[in-house]
Amino acid sequence: MVRGVMASLTDEQLGAKVTRTEPGWPQLEGFPVQECLRIVLNEEWEHRLYAERDLSVLERNPVS
């Protein structure tokens, strides 16, 4: 799914800016779509690394 979305994005879409309507991070106006995608992909990658690390530990030391 992610590969499909990434492949379908145009340079124009990646260069667009977005605005949040609810409070919170990122900033409310003019946040680059490309930066939003970078944040999401980095977060998902880090979660995967932690999951793989934790699964390796559990496989070595199964809980009885």
CHARMM-style PDB file with segment names, atoms N, HN, CA, C and O in Angstrom:
ATOM      1  N   MET     1       0.821  -1.190   0.000  1.00  0.00      PROA
ATOM      2  CA  MET     1       0.000   0.000   0.000  1.00  0.00      PROA
ATOM      3  C   MET     1       0.868   1.259   0.000  1.00  0.00      PROA
ATOM      4  O   MET     1       0.634   2.190  -0.770  1.00  0.00      PROA
ATOM      5  N   VAL     2       1.861   1.269   0.867  1.00  0.00      PROA
ATOM      6  HN  VAL     2       2.052   0.512   1.492  1.00  0.00      PROA
ATOM      7  CA  VAL     2       2.747   2.436   0.955  1.00  0.00      PROA
ATOM      8  C   VAL     2       3.482   2.639  -0.360  1.00  0.00      PROA
ATOM      9  O   VAL     2       3.591   3.762  -0.853  1.00  0.00      PROA
ATOM     10  N   ARG     3       3.986   1.541  -0.928  1.00  0.00      PROA
ATOM     11  HN  ARG     3       3.897   0.629  -0.527  1.00  0.00      PROA
ATOM     12  CA  ARG     3       4.697   1.640  -2.201  1.00  0.00      PROA
ATOM     13  C   ARG     3       3.798   2.250  -3.273  1.00  0.00      PROA
ATOM     14  O   ARG     3       4.243   3.089  -4.056  1.00  0.00      PROA
ATOM     15  N   GLY     4       2.530   1.827  -3.307  1.00  0.00      PROA
ATOM     16  HN  GLY     4       2.169   1.146  -2.671  1.00  0.00      PROA
ATOM     17  CA  GLY     4       1.589   2.358  -4.285  1.00  0.00      PROA
ATOM     18  C   GLY     4       1.342   3.845  -4.110  1.00  0.00      PROA
ATOM     19  O   GLY     4       1.310   4.598  -5.083  1.00  0.00      PROA
ATOM     20  N   VAL     5       1.167   4.260  -2.873  1.00  0.00      PROA
ATOM     21  HN  VAL     5       1.193   3.649  -2.083  1.00  0.00      PROA
ATOM     22  CA  VAL     5       0.945   5.684  -2.592  1.00  0.00      PROA
ATOM     23  C   VAL     5       2.166   6.497  -2.983  1.00  0.00      PROA
ATOM     24  O   VAL     5       2.045   7.533  -3.637  1.00  0.00      PROA
ATOM     25  N   MET     6       3.343   6.030  -2.585  1.00  0.00      PROA
ATOM     26  HN  MET     6       3.441   5.189  -2.053  1.00  0.00      PROA
ATOM     27  CA  MET     6       4.569   6.773  -2.891  1.00  0.00      PROA
ATOM     28  C   MET     6       4.787   6.871  -4.403  1.00  0.00      PROA
ATOM     29  O   MET     6       5.190   7.918  -4.909  1.00  0.00      PROA
ATOM     30  N   ALA     7       4.521   5.787  -5.113  1.00  0.00      PROA
ATOM     31  HN  ALA     7       4.193   4.936  -4.701  1.00  0.00      PROA
ATOM     32  CA  ALA     7       4.726   5.782  -6.568  1.00  0.00      PROA
ATOM     33  C   ALA     7       3.749   6.705  -7.284  1.00  0.00      PROA
ATOM     34  O   ALA     7       4.053   7.225  -8.358  1.00  0.00      PROA
ATOM     35  N   SER     8       2.577   6.908  -6.691  1.00  0.00      PROA
ATOM     36  HN  SER     8       2.330   6.486  -5.819  1.00  0.00      PROA
ATOM     37  CA  SER     8       1.557   7.718  -7.354  1.00  0.00      PROA
ATOM     38  C   SER     8       1.718   9.219  -7.115  1.00  0.00      PROA
ATOM     39  O   SER     8       1.069  10.018  -7.789  1.00  0.00      PROA
ATOM     40  N   LEU     9       2.568   9.614  -6.171  1.00  0.00      PROA
ATOM     41  HN  LEU     9       3.095   8.965  -5.623  1.00  0.00      PROA
ATOM     42  CA  LEU     9       2.739  11.031  -5.863  1.00  0.00      PROA
ATOM     43  C   LEU     9       3.535  11.747  -6.948  1.00  0.00      PROA
ATOM     44  O   LEU     9       4.552  11.246  -7.426  1.00  0.00      PROA
ATOM     45  N   THR    10       3.065  12.893  -7.315  1.00  0.00      PROA
ATOM     46  HN  THR    10       2.239  13.299  -6.927  1.00  0.00      PROA
ATOM     47  CA  THR    10       3.767  13.712  -8.302  1.00  0.00      PROA
ATOM     48  C   THR    10       4.686  14.705  -7.587  1.00  0.00      PROA
ATOM     49  O   THR    10       4.558  14.928  -6.384  1.00  0.00      PROA
ATOM     50  N   ASP    11       5.604  15.290  -8.339  1.00  0.00      PROA
ATOM     51  HN  ASP    11       5.708  15.109  -9.317  1.00  0.00      PROA
ATOM     52  CA  ASP    11       6.472  16.321  -7.762  1.00  0.00      PROA
ATOM     53  C   ASP    11       5.643  17.488  -7.232  1.00  0.00      PROA
ATOM     54  O   ASP    11       5.975  18.085  -6.208  1.00  0.00      PROA
ATOM     55  N   GLU    12       4.575  17.799  -7.932  1.00  0.00      PROA
ATOM     56  HN  GLU    12       4.305  17.314  -8.764  1.00  0.00      PROA
ATOM     57  CA  GLU    12       3.699  18.896  -7.499  1.00  0.00      PROA
ATOM     58  C   GLU    12       3.046  18.559  -6.155  1.00  0.00      PROA
ATOM     59  O   GLU    12       2.974  19.412  -5.271  1.00  0.00      PROA
ATOM     60  N   GLN    13       2.577  17.334  -6.002  1.00  0.00      PROA
ATOM     61  HN  GLN    13       2.636  16.641  -6.720  1.00  0.00      PROA
ATOM     62  CA  GLN    13       1.960  16.929  -4.741  1.00  0.00      PROA
ATOM     63  C   GLN    13       2.978  16.945  -3.607  1.00  0.00      PROA
ATOM     64  O   GLN    13       2.680  17.415  -2.509  1.00  0.00      PROA
ATOM     65  N   LEU    14       4.173  16.434  -3.867  1.00  0.00      PROA
ATOM     66  HN  LEU    14       4.415  16.052  -4.759  1.00  0.00      PROA
ATOM     67  CA  LEU    14       5.216  16.418  -2.838  1.00  0.00      PROA
ATOM     68  C   LEU    14       5.644  17.825  -2.439  1.00  0.00      PROA
ATOM     69  O   LEU    14       6.031  18.056  -1.293  1.00  0.00      PROA
ATOM     70  N   GLY    15       5.578  18.749  -3.364  1.00  0.00      PROA
ATOM     71  HN  GLY    15       5.264  18.562  -4.295  1.00  0.00      PROA
ATOM     72  CA  GLY    15       5.961  20.128  -3.086  1.00  0.00      PROA
ATOM     73  C   GLY    15       4.859  20.967  -2.456  1.00  0.00      PROA
ATOM     74  O   GLY    15       5.091  22.112  -2.068  1.00  0.00      PROA
ATOM     75  N   ALA    16       3.655  20.397  -2.353  1.00  0.00      PROA
ATOM     76  HN  ALA    16       3.466  19.467  -2.668  1.00  0.00      PROA
ATOM     77  CA  ALA    16       2.523  21.141  -1.796  1.00  0.00      PROA
ATOM     78  C   ALA    16       2.708  21.376  -0.293  1.00  0.00      PROA
ATOM     79  O   ALA    16       3.521  20.727   0.366  1.00  0.00      PROA
ATOM     80  N   LYS    17       1.953  22.293   0.205  1.00  0.00      PROA
ATOM     81  HN  LYS    17       1.293  22.821  -0.330  1.00  0.00      PROA
ATOM     82  CA  LYS    17       1.937  22.600   1.641  1.00  0.00      PROA
ATOM     83  C   LYS    17       0.554  22.265   2.186  1.00  0.00      PROA
ATOM     84  O   LYS    17      -0.449  22.410   1.487  1.00  0.00      PROA
ATOM     85  N   VAL    18       0.507  21.820   3.427  1.00  0.00      PROA
ATOM     86  HN  VAL    18       1.322  21.703   3.995  1.00  0.00      PROA
ATOM     87  CA  VAL    18      -0.766  21.478   4.060  1.00  0.00      PROA
ATOM     88  C   VAL    18      -0.975  22.328   5.306  1.00  0.00      PROA
ATOM     89  O   VAL    18      -0.032  22.891   5.861  1.00  0.00      PROA
ATOM     90  N   THR    19      -2.220  22.408   5.726  1.00  0.00      PROA
ATOM     91  HN  THR    19      -2.986  21.951   5.275  1.00  0.00      PROA
ATOM     92  CA  THR    19      -2.587  23.171   6.913  1.00  0.00      PROA
ATOM     93  C   THR    19      -3.410  22.293   7.841  1.00  0.00      PROA
ATOM     94  O   THR    19      -4.357  21.635   7.413  1.00  0.00      PROA
ATOM     95  N   ARG    20      -3.046  22.290   9.095  1.00  0.00      PROA
ATOM     96  HN  ARG    20      -2.276  22.826   9.443  1.00  0.00      PROA
ATOM     97  CA  ARG    20      -3.829  21.573  10.115  1.00  0.00      PROA
ATOM     98  C   ARG    20      -4.967  22.467  10.557  1.00  0.00      PROA
ATOM     99  O   ARG    20      -4.807  23.682  10.671  1.00  0.00      PROA
ATOM    100  N   THR    21      -6.108  21.868  10.805  1.00  0.00      PROA
ATOM    101  HN  THR    21      -6.238  20.881  10.713  1.00  0.00      PROA
ATOM    102  CA  THR    21      -7.242  22.648  11.308  1.00  0.00      PROA
ATOM    103  C   THR    21      -7.441  22.437  12.801  1.00  0.00      PROA
ATOM    104  O   THR    21      -8.119  23.234  13.449  1.00  0.00      PROA
ATOM    105  N   GLU    22      -6.864  21.384  13.355  1.00  0.00      PROA
ATOM    106  HN  GLU    22      -6.313  20.736  12.829  1.00  0.00      PROA
ATOM    107  CA  GLU    22      -6.984  21.157  14.798  1.00  0.00      PROA
ATOM    108  C   GLU    22      -5.655  21.493  15.472  1.00  0.00      PROA
ATOM    109  O   GLU    22      -4.618  21.514  14.809  1.00  0.00      PROA
ATOM    110  N   PRO    23      -5.671  21.754  16.770  1.00  0.00      PROA
ATOM    111  CA  PRO    23      -4.435  22.130  17.457  1.00  0.00      PROA
ATOM    112  C   PRO    23      -3.442  20.970  17.502  1.00  0.00      PROA
ATOM    113  O   PRO    23      -3.833  19.804  17.449  1.00  0.00      PROA
ATOM    114  N   GLY    24      -2.175  21.298  17.597  1.00  0.00      PROA
ATOM    115  HN  GLY    24      -1.857  22.246  17.639  1.00  0.00      PROA
ATOM    116  CA  GLY    24      -1.151  20.276  17.736  1.00  0.00      PROA
ATOM    117  C   GLY    24      -0.009  20.481  16.777  1.00  0.00      PROA
ATOM    118  O   GLY    24       0.068  21.483  16.068  1.00  0.00      PROA
ATOM    119  N   TRP    25       0.868  19.516  16.772  1.00  0.00      PROA
ATOM    120  HN  TRP    25       0.805  18.701  17.349  1.00  0.00      PROA
ATOM    121  CA  TRP    25       2.042  19.550  15.918  1.00  0.00      PROA
ATOM    122  C   TRP    25       1.745  18.756  14.667  1.00  0.00      PROA
ATOM    123  O   TRP    25       1.038  17.757  14.802  1.00  0.00      PROA
ATOM    124  N   PRO    26       2.183  19.065  13.499  1.00  0.00      PROA
ATOM    125  CA  PRO    26       3.130  20.126  13.157  1.00  0.00      PROA
ATOM    126  C   PRO    26       2.467  21.498  13.136  1.00  0.00      PROA
ATOM    127  O   PRO    26       1.288  21.652  13.457  1.00  0.00      PROA
ATOM    128  N   GLN    27       3.257  22.477  12.751  1.00  0.00      PROA
ATOM    129  HN  GLN    27       4.215  22.352  12.490  1.00  0.00      PROA
ATOM    130  CA  GLN    27       2.752  23.853  12.709  1.00  0.00      PROA
ATOM    131  C   GLN    27       1.441  23.912  11.943  1.00  0.00      PROA
ATOM    132  O   GLN    27       1.153  23.022  11.142  1.00  0.00      PROA
ATOM    133  N   LEU    28       0.665  24.917  12.169  1.00  0.00      PROA
ATOM    134  HN  LEU    28       0.899  25.640  12.819  1.00  0.00      PROA
ATOM    135  CA  LEU    28      -0.681  24.996  11.615  1.00  0.00      PROA
ATOM    136  C   LEU    28      -0.739  25.282  10.125  1.00  0.00      PROA
ATOM    137  O   LEU    28      -1.625  24.762   9.446  1.00  0.00      PROA
ATOM    138  N   GLU    29       0.156  26.077   9.598  1.00  0.00      PROA
ATOM    139  HN  GLU    29       0.875  26.499  10.150  1.00  0.00      PROA
ATOM    140  CA  GLU    29       0.050  26.467   8.187  1.00  0.00      PROA
ATOM    141  C   GLU    29       1.346  26.218   7.437  1.00  0.00      PROA
ATOM    142  O   GLU    29       2.439  26.380   7.979  1.00  0.00      PROA
ATOM    143  N   GLY    30       1.205  25.824   6.186  1.00  0.00      PROA
ATOM    144  HN  GLY    30       0.317  25.692   5.745  1.00  0.00      PROA
ATOM    145  CA  GLY    30       2.346  25.745   5.292  1.00  0.00      PROA
ATOM    146  C   GLY    30       3.340  24.636   5.572  1.00  0.00      PROA
ATOM    147  O   GLY    30       4.528  24.803   5.299  1.00  0.00      PROA
ATOM    148  N   PHE    31       2.894  23.509   6.107  1.00  0.00      PROA
ATOM    149  HN  PHE    31       1.929  23.373   6.329  1.00  0.00      PROA
ATOM    150  CA  PHE    31       3.806  22.403   6.387  1.00  0.00      PROA
ATOM    151  C   PHE    31       3.953  21.570   5.121  1.00  0.00      PROA
ATOM    152  O   PHE    31       2.940  21.170   4.547  1.00  0.00      PROA
ATOM    153  N   PRO    32       5.167  21.292   4.662  1.00  0.00      PROA
ATOM    154  CA  PRO    32       5.373  20.582   3.402  1.00  0.00      PROA
ATOM    155  C   PRO    32       4.906  19.122   3.458  1.00  0.00      PROA
ATOM    156  O   PRO    32       5.196  18.405   4.416  1.00  0.00      PROA
ATOM    157  N   VAL    33       4.186  18.697   2.427  1.00  0.00      PROA
ATOM    158  HN  VAL    33       3.951  19.280   1.649  1.00  0.00      PROA
ATOM    159  CA  VAL    33       3.722  17.309   2.335  1.00  0.00      PROA
ATOM    160  C   VAL    33       4.917  16.361   2.398  1.00  0.00      PROA
ATOM    161  O   VAL    33       4.858  15.324   3.059  1.00  0.00      PROA
ATOM    162  N   GLN    34       5.990  16.715   1.716  1.00  0.00      PROA
ATOM    163  HN  GLN    34       6.039  17.557   1.180  1.00  0.00      PROA
ATOM    164  CA  GLN    34       7.180  15.871   1.708  1.00  0.00      PROA
ATOM    165  C   GLN    34       7.702  15.641   3.125  1.00  0.00      PROA
ATOM    166  O   GLN    34       8.136  14.536   3.451  1.00  0.00      PROA
ATOM    167  N   GLU    35       7.664  16.658   3.957  1.00  0.00      PROA
ATOM    168  HN  GLU    35       7.312  17.555   3.692  1.00  0.00      PROA
ATOM    169  CA  GLU    35       8.118  16.525   5.341  1.00  0.00      PROA
ATOM    170  C   GLU    35       7.157  15.641   6.144  1.00  0.00      PROA
ATOM    171  O   GLU    35       7.601  14.849   6.976  1.00  0.00      PROA
ATOM    172  N   CYS    36       5.866  15.766   5.907  1.00  0.00      PROA
ATOM    173  HN  CYS    36       5.506  16.409   5.232  1.00  0.00      PROA
ATOM    174  CA  CYS    36       4.884  14.899   6.572  1.00  0.00      PROA
ATOM    175  C   CYS    36       5.177  13.436   6.265  1.00  0.00      PROA
ATOM    176  O   CYS    36       5.186  12.600   7.168  1.00  0.00      PROA
ATOM    177  N   LEU    37       5.413  13.129   5.009  1.00  0.00      PROA
ATOM    178  HN  LEU    37       5.406  13.809   4.275  1.00  0.00      PROA
ATOM    179  CA  LEU    37       5.711  11.753   4.609  1.00  0.00      PROA
ATOM    180  C   LEU    37       7.008  11.268   5.236  1.00  0.00      PROA
ATOM    181  O   LEU    37       7.092  10.124   5.684  1.00  0.00      PROA
ATOM    182  N   ARG    38       8.014  12.122   5.273  1.00  0.00      PROA
ATOM    183  HN  ARG    38       7.947  13.051   4.910  1.00  0.00      PROA
ATOM    184  CA  ARG    38       9.301  11.754   5.873  1.00  0.00      PROA
ATOM    185  C   ARG    38       9.108  11.398   7.352  1.00  0.00      PROA
ATOM    186  O   ARG    38       9.681  10.419   7.831  1.00  0.00      PROA
ATOM    187  N   ILE    39       8.325  12.167   8.057  1.00  0.00      PROA
ATOM    188  HN  ILE    39       7.860  12.962   7.668  1.00  0.00      PROA
ATOM    189  CA  ILE    39       8.082  11.910   9.475  1.00  0.00      PROA
ATOM    190  C   ILE    39       7.389  10.560   9.665  1.00  0.00      PROA
ATOM    191  O   ILE    39       7.811   9.750  10.490  1.00  0.00      PROA
ATOM    192  N   VAL    40       6.335  10.329   8.905  1.00  0.00      PROA
ATOM    193  HN  VAL    40       5.993  10.987   8.234  1.00  0.00      PROA
ATOM    194  CA  VAL    40       5.583   9.078   9.036  1.00  0.00      PROA
ATOM    195  C   VAL    40       6.469   7.877   8.707  1.00  0.00      PROA
ATOM    196  O   VAL    40       6.483   6.899   9.454  1.00  0.00      PROA
ATOM    197  N   LEU    41       7.203   7.939   7.609  1.00  0.00      PROA
ATOM    198  HN  LEU    41       7.192   8.734   7.002  1.00  0.00      PROA
ATOM    199  CA  LEU    41       8.058   6.816   7.218  1.00  0.00      PROA
ATOM    200  C   LEU    41       9.167   6.571   8.237  1.00  0.00      PROA
ATOM    201  O   LEU    41       9.474   5.419   8.544  1.00  0.00      PROA
ATOM    202  N   ASN    42       9.770   7.629   8.762  1.00  0.00      PROA
ATOM    203  HN  ASN    42       9.520   8.565   8.512  1.00  0.00      PROA
ATOM    204  CA  ASN    42      10.802   7.452   9.794  1.00  0.00      PROA
ATOM    205  C   ASN    42      10.230   6.833  11.061  1.00  0.00      PROA
ATOM    206  O   ASN    42      10.858   5.956  11.655  1.00  0.00      PROA
ATOM    207  N   GLU    43       9.060   7.269  11.481  1.00  0.00      PROA
ATOM    208  HN  GLU    43       8.550   7.981  10.999  1.00  0.00      PROA
ATOM    209  CA  GLU    43       8.427   6.703  12.671  1.00  0.00      PROA
ATOM    210  C   GLU    43       8.114   5.219  12.479  1.00  0.00      PROA
ATOM    211  O   GLU    43       8.375   4.403  13.363  1.00  0.00      PROA
ATOM    212  N   GLU    44       7.558   4.883  11.332  1.00  0.00      PROA
ATOM    213  HN  GLU    44       7.346   5.546  10.615  1.00  0.00      PROA
ATOM    214  CA  GLU    44       7.229   3.481  11.057  1.00  0.00      PROA
ATOM    215  C   GLU    44       8.489   2.627  11.016  1.00  0.00      PROA
ATOM    216  O   GLU    44       8.495   1.503  11.517  1.00  0.00      PROA
ATOM    217  N   TRP    45       9.557   3.155  10.419  1.00  0.00      PROA
ATOM    218  HN  TRP    45       9.552   4.069  10.012  1.00  0.00      PROA
ATOM    219  CA  TRP    45      10.810   2.420  10.357  1.00  0.00      PROA
ATOM    220  C   TRP    45      11.358   2.162  11.757  1.00  0.00      PROA
ATOM    221  O   TRP    45      11.793   1.051  12.059  1.00  0.00      PROA
ATOM    222  N   GLU    46      11.338   3.180  12.610  1.00  0.00      PROA
ATOM    223  HN  GLU    46      10.984   4.083  12.365  1.00  0.00      PROA
ATOM    224  CA  GLU    46      11.831   3.009  13.978  1.00  0.00      PROA
ATOM    225  C   GLU    46      10.987   1.997  14.757  1.00  0.00      PROA
ATOM    226  O   GLU    46      11.531   1.190  15.511  1.00  0.00      PROA
ATOM    227  N   HSD    47       9.670   2.035  14.580  1.00  0.00      PROA
ATOM    228  HN  HSD    47       9.228   2.691  13.968  1.00  0.00      PROA
ATOM    229  CA  HSD    47       8.808   1.052  15.248  1.00  0.00      PROA
ATOM    230  C   HSD    47       9.158  -0.358  14.791  1.00  0.00      PROA
ATOM    231  O   HSD    47       9.182  -1.288  15.597  1.00  0.00      PROA
ATOM    232  N   ARG    48       9.426  -0.515  13.507  1.00  0.00      PROA
ATOM    233  HN  ARG    48       9.406   0.240  12.852  1.00  0.00      PROA
ATOM    234  CA  ARG    48       9.798  -1.838  12.980  1.00  0.00      PROA
ATOM    235  C   ARG    48      11.102  -2.317  13.603  1.00  0.00      PROA
ATOM    236  O   ARG    48      11.218  -3.483  13.981  1.00  0.00      PROA
ATOM    237  N   LEU    49      12.087  -1.423  13.713  1.00  0.00      PROA
ATOM    238  HN  LEU    49      11.993  -0.476  13.405  1.00  0.00      PROA
ATOM    239  CA  LEU    49      13.356  -1.808  14.319  1.00  0.00      PROA
ATOM    240  C   LEU    49      13.170  -2.270  15.755  1.00  0.00      PROA
ATOM    241  O   LEU    49      13.757  -3.272  16.163  1.00  0.00      PROA
ATOM    242  N   TYR    50      12.361  -1.556  16.524  1.00  0.00      PROA
ATOM    243  HN  TYR    50      11.884  -0.742  16.193  1.00  0.00      PROA
ATOM    244  CA  TYR    50      12.094  -1.964  17.902  1.00  0.00      PROA
ATOM    245  C   TYR    50      11.367  -3.299  17.952  1.00  0.00      PROA
ATOM    246  O   TYR    50      11.685  -4.141  18.792  1.00  0.00      PROA
ATOM    247  N   ALA    51      10.405  -3.504  17.076  1.00  0.00      PROA
ATOM    248  HN  ALA    51      10.147  -2.820  16.394  1.00  0.00      PROA
ATOM    249  CA  ALA    51       9.658  -4.764  17.051  1.00  0.00      PROA
ATOM    250  C   ALA    51      10.582  -5.925  16.725  1.00  0.00      PROA
ATOM    251  O   ALA    51      10.512  -6.971  17.371  1.00  0.00      PROA
ATOM    252  N   GLU    52      11.448  -5.757  15.729  1.00  0.00      PROA
ATOM    253  HN  GLU    52      11.505  -4.907  15.204  1.00  0.00      PROA
ATOM    254  CA  GLU    52      12.381  -6.822  15.372  1.00  0.00      PROA
ATOM    255  C   GLU    52      13.342  -7.111  16.513  1.00  0.00      PROA
ATOM    256  O   GLU    52      13.657  -8.269  16.786  1.00  0.00      PROA
ATOM    257  N   ARG    53      13.802  -6.078  17.169  1.00  0.00      PROA
ATOM    258  HN  ARG    53      13.546  -5.137  16.947  1.00  0.00      PROA
ATOM    259  CA  ARG    53      14.698  -6.259  18.319  1.00  0.00      PROA
ATOM    260  C   ARG    53      13.993  -7.019  19.423  1.00  0.00      PROA
ATOM    261  O   ARG    53      14.547  -7.962  19.988  1.00  0.00      PROA
ATOM    262  N   ASP    54      12.762  -6.606  19.736  1.00  0.00      PROA
ATOM    263  HN  ASP    54      12.312  -5.840  19.278  1.00  0.00      PROA
ATOM    264  CA  ASP    54      12.023  -7.248  20.812  1.00  0.00      PROA
ATOM    265  C   ASP    54      11.664  -8.689  20.472  1.00  0.00      PROA
ATOM    266  O   ASP    54      11.706  -9.555  21.346  1.00  0.00      PROA
ATOM    267  N   LEU    55      11.311  -8.960  19.218  1.00  0.00      PROA
ATOM    268  HN  LEU    55      11.277  -8.256  18.508  1.00  0.00      PROA
ATOM    269  CA  LEU    55      11.006 -10.332  18.819  1.00  0.00      PROA
ATOM    270  C   LEU    55      12.237 -11.217  18.913  1.00  0.00      PROA
ATOM    271  O   LEU    55      12.131 -12.379  19.305  1.00  0.00      PROA
ATOM    272  N   SER    56      13.389 -10.696  18.566  1.00  0.00      PROA
ATOM    273  HN  SER    56      13.476  -9.751  18.248  1.00  0.00      PROA
ATOM    274  CA  SER    56      14.636 -11.457  18.681  1.00  0.00      PROA
ATOM    275  C   SER    56      14.905 -11.836  20.126  1.00  0.00      PROA
ATOM    276  O   SER    56      15.304 -12.965  20.414  1.00  0.00      PROA
ATOM    277  N   VAL    57      14.689 -10.900  21.028  1.00  0.00      PROA
ATOM    278  HN  VAL    57      14.366  -9.983  20.794  1.00  0.00      PROA
ATOM    279  CA  VAL    57      14.906 -11.173  22.459  1.00  0.00      PROA
ATOM    280  C   VAL    57      13.911 -12.235  22.942  1.00  0.00      PROA
ATOM    281  O   VAL    57      14.293 -13.151  23.670  1.00  0.00      PROA
ATOM    282  N   LEU    58      12.657 -12.119  22.547  1.00  0.00      PROA
ATOM    283  HN  LEU    58      12.347 -11.375  21.956  1.00  0.00      PROA
ATOM    284  CA  LEU    58      11.654 -13.093  22.965  1.00  0.00      PROA
ATOM    285  C   LEU    58      11.934 -14.492  22.406  1.00  0.00      PROA
ATOM    286  O   LEU    58      11.688 -15.497  23.072  1.00  0.00      PROA
ATOM    287  N   GLU    59      12.443 -14.540  21.195  1.00  0.00      PROA
ATOM    288  HN  GLU    59      12.643 -13.724  20.654  1.00  0.00      PROA
ATOM    289  CA  GLU    59      12.773 -15.844  20.608  1.00  0.00      PROA
ATOM    290  C   GLU    59      13.946 -16.506  21.344  1.00  0.00      PROA
ATOM    291  O   GLU    59      13.981 -17.728  21.486  1.00  0.00      PROA
ATOM    292  N   ARG    60      14.888 -15.709  21.802  1.00  0.00      PROA
ATOM    293  HN  ARG    60      14.860 -14.716  21.686  1.00  0.00      PROA
ATOM    294  CA  ARG    60      16.034 -16.247  22.545  1.00  0.00      PROA
ATOM    295  C   ARG    60      15.652 -16.630  23.961  1.00  0.00      PROA
ATOM    296  O   ARG    60      16.201 -17.580  24.520  1.00  0.00      PROA
ATOM    297  N   ASN    61      14.712 -15.898  24.546  1.00  0.00      PROA
ATOM    298  HN  ASN    61      14.265 -15.127  24.093  1.00  0.00      PROA
ATOM    299  CA  ASN    61      14.323 -16.106  25.952  1.00  0.00      PROA
ATOM    300  C   ASN    61      12.799 -16.220  26.045  1.00  0.00      PROA
ATOM    301  O   ASN    61      12.153 -15.297  26.542  1.00  0.00      PROA
ATOM    302  N   PRO    62      12.210 -17.323  25.583  1.00  0.00      PROA
ATOM    303  CA  PRO    62      10.741 -17.432  25.617  1.00  0.00      PROA
ATOM    304  C   PRO    62      10.206 -17.386  27.045  1.00  0.00      PROA
ATOM    305  O   PRO    62      10.819 -17.908  27.977  1.00  0.00      PROA
ATOM    306  N   VAL    63       9.061 -16.753  27.188  1.00  0.00      PROA
ATOM    307  HN  VAL    63       8.564 -16.329  26.431  1.00  0.00      PROA
ATOM    308  CA  VAL    63       8.397 -16.652  28.482  1.00  0.00      PROA
ATOM    309  C   VAL    63       7.609 -17.933  28.706  1.00  0.00      PROA
ATOM    310  O   VAL    63       6.857 -18.368  27.834  1.00  0.00      PROA
ATOM    311  N   SER    64       7.781 -18.528  29.865  1.00  0.00      PROA
ATOM    312  HN  SER    64       8.392 -18.175  30.573  1.00  0.00      PROA
ATOM    313  CA  SER    64       7.088 -19.792  30.149  1.00  0.00      PROA
ATOM    314  C   SER    64       5.729 -19.568  30.754  1.00  0.00      PROA
ATOM    315  OT1 SER    64       5.019 -20.528  31.051  1.00  0.00      PROA
TER     316      SER     64
END
